Amino acid sequence: MRLDKFLKVSRLIKRRTVANEAGDNARVTVNGRPAKASYDVKVGDRLQIQFGQKTVCVEVLQVSETVRKDDAVGMYREIPAEG
């Protein structure tokens, strides 16, 4: 699944266009490397998302095309920020 779609489906970012811009502007890293919106997300990937001054780090647990709002949190788990 594309990175921008994963961010939207998992509800880490509300809109896919915003997720797309975040990826293209190097505000999202996957496994420590900047990732474009077209990156193919896999289970086990570690995402680091920059929201202004705040950074959110998550590990991908599940990749699904559609998920109910209540189940979206099960697609990832937050992890402590790295260095």
Buried (B, 14 or more C-beta within 10 A) or exposed (E): BBBBBBBBBBEBBEEBEEBBBBBBEEBBBBEEEBBBBEBEBEEEBBBBBBEEEEEBBBEBEEBBEEBEEEEBBEBBEEEEEEE
